[in-house]
């Protein structure tokens, strides 16, 4: 199953409104968030085609971050929102700290 298929599966009916390009953008943003947190002091890993990639252990996290980014569309950076019984507060502008904590930073020392 591809990352796009997993994203659609997790979004359920909400995913019907997404285009392929929007799905790829969400997954790419999630990948960049993971890579910037995983490799804060070194170059990101690249495959044989020169494309950056997410390590296998972070593939599921990539989809979960993409789902969170999708759910915050239109409310990016929201810190407080109250409307009737609905109350929203985001502890970070993009991705929740709970998800970010799953990424283990790695630094490569120069040789």
C-alpha positions as CSV (number, residue, x, y, z in Angstrom):
1,X,0.0,0.0,0.0
2,X,1.4,3.4,-0.9
3,X,1.7,6.4,1.5
4,X,-1.1,8.1,-0.5
5,X,-3.4,5.1,-0.1
6,X,-2.7,4.9,3.6
7,X,-3.5,8.7,4.0
8,X,-6.8,8.3,2.1
9,X,-7.7,5.3,4.3
10,X,-7.0,7.2,7.5
11,X,-8.9,10.3,6.3
12,X,-12.0,8.2,5.4
13,X,-14.7,10.2,3.6
14,X,-12.8,13.5,4.4
15,X,-10.1,12.3,2.0
16,X,-12.5,12.4,-1.0
17,X,-12.1,16.2,-1.2
18,X,-8.3,15.9,-1.7
19,X,-6.6,15.8,-5.1
20,X,-3.5,13.6,-5.7
21,X,-1.4,16.8,-5.7
22,X,-2.8,17.9,-2.3
23,X,-2.1,14.4,-0.9
24,X,1.5,14.5,-2.1
25,X,1.9,18.0,-0.7
26,X,0.7,16.8,2.8
27,X,3.0,13.8,2.7
28,X,5.9,15.9,1.4
29,X,5.4,18.4,4.2
30,X,5.2,15.6,6.8
31,X,8.5,14.1,5.3
32,X,10.2,17.5,5.6
33,X,9.0,17.9,9.2
34,X,10.4,14.5,10.1
35,X,13.7,15.0,8.3
36,X,14.3,18.4,9.9
37,X,13.7,17.0,13.3
38,X,15.6,13.8,12.7
39,X,18.7,15.4,11.1
40,X,19.0,18.9,12.7
41,X,22.7,19.2,12.1
42,X,23.4,17.1,9.1
43,X,22.3,16.5,5.5
44,X,19.1,14.5,4.9
45,X,19.5,11.0,3.5
46,X,19.1,10.6,-0.2
47,X,18.3,7.6,-2.4
48,X,20.1,6.7,-5.6
49,X,18.0,9.2,-7.5
50,X,19.0,12.1,-5.3
51,X,15.6,12.3,-3.6
52,X,15.3,12.7,0.2
53,X,13.4,9.9,1.9
54,X,12.0,9.0,5.3
55,X,13.4,5.9,7.0
56,X,11.1,2.9,7.1
57,X,10.5,3.3,10.9
58,X,9.0,6.8,10.3
59,X,6.6,5.9,7.4
60,X,3.6,5.5,9.7
61,X,4.5,8.7,11.5
62,X,4.6,10.5,8.1
63,X,1.0,9.5,7.4
64,X,-0.1,10.5,10.9
65,X,1.5,13.9,10.6
66,X,-0.1,14.3,7.2
67,X,-3.5,13.5,8.7
68,X,-2.9,16.1,11.5
69,X,-1.8,18.7,8.9
70,X,-5.0,18.0,6.9
71,X,-7.2,18.3,10.0
72,X,-5.7,21.7,10.8
73,X,-6.3,23.2,7.3
74,X,-7.7,26.7,7.7
75,X,-6.6,26.9,11.4
76,X,-2.9,26.7,11.0
77,X,-1.1,28.2,14.0
78,X,-4.3,28.4,16.0
79,X,-3.5,28.7,19.7
80,X,-7.1,29.0,21.1
81,X,-10.5,28.8,19.6
82,X,-13.8,28.6,21.5
83,X,-17.2,28.1,19.8
84,X,-20.0,26.8,21.8
85,X,-18.8,23.5,23.3
86,X,-15.8,23.3,20.9
87,X,-12.5,24.3,22.2
88,X,-9.2,24.0,20.2
89,X,-5.7,24.8,21.3
90,X,-2.6,23.8,19.4
91,X,0.7,23.5,21.2
92,X,2.6,24.1,18.0
93,X,1.8,25.8,14.7
94,X,2.3,22.7,12.6
95,X,2.4,19.4,14.4
96,X,1.6,18.4,17.9
97,X,4.4,17.8,20.3
98,X,3.2,14.3,20.9
99,X,4.0,13.3,17.3
100,X,7.3,15.3,17.2
101,X,8.5,13.5,20.3
102,X,8.4,10.2,18.3
103,X,11.3,11.4,16.2
104,X,14.8,10.6,17.5
105,X,17.3,13.4,16.5
106,X,20.5,12.1,14.9
107,X,23.7,14.1,14.3
108,X,26.5,12.9,12.1
109,X,29.9,14.0,13.1
110,X,32.2,15.2,10.3
111,X,35.0,12.7,9.5
